[in-house]
């Protein structure tokens, strides 16, 4: 008979500047490692923390979702105090924002129905030093109208192979659905709001890099369809730097049914 456990859903925020992404690394430090170490200070038998996404080196998060199982015998505090207890053992650039009990069948990754990323660009000749770790500095003027025109063409279900960085293995399924791709301007700051059912490796950064090059006049909005149809990374624009990207929110249905052990949800299987 196995150990009885309680499952918790965590919402985590972090500044990814000092980390090699979410996942535990052979070299360097991942967010997952710091979180698991903090949890074991409180609950020694905790094994693995499972996340909704595996953000890449230097990428930030405001709404990363993860789940963890804690042996019932070791959990001796009100649930409301769990975030405070975990945060006491975390560095200042990682914080558990909330924690709540969830159903035993809940899985942070496999039950996610979509994600929202936001990417920040500082479009001014001089970089704002207060956000130098949180935004990409683009000093030349950008044509916002052209960028918005091109952004509309990425919305919908497409093969996004041309926007994903190459891996050392072949990706079988590169079709994803972008539900929202909006560009907002507030003075010199541009915010790219990207929502979809899942994202390929560095796909969000490929989208932003391509749209910025549209804004610089290096790519025409009309070329977006050719880029998608070509299914070749060399056809699209540059990959935007990691420091401007934030995993903003993960979406779930209100009720989640348990997935078979060998089933994964489409579109959530790649490092982002």
Buried (B, 14 or more C-beta within 10 A) or exposed (E): EEEEBBBBBBBBBBBBBBBBBBBBBEEEBBBBBBBBEBBEEBBEEBEEBBBBBBBBBBBBBBBBBBBBBBBEEBBEEEEEEBBEBBBEBBBEBBBBEBBEEBEEEBBBBBBBBBBBBBBBBBBBEEBBEEBEBBBBBBEEEBBBEBBBBBBEBBBEEBBBBBBBBEEEEEEEEBBBBBBEBBBEBEEBBBBBBBBBBBBBBBBBBBBBBBBBBBBBEEBEBEBBEEBBEBEEBEBBBEBBBBBBBBBBBBBBEEEBEEBEEEEEBEBBBBBB
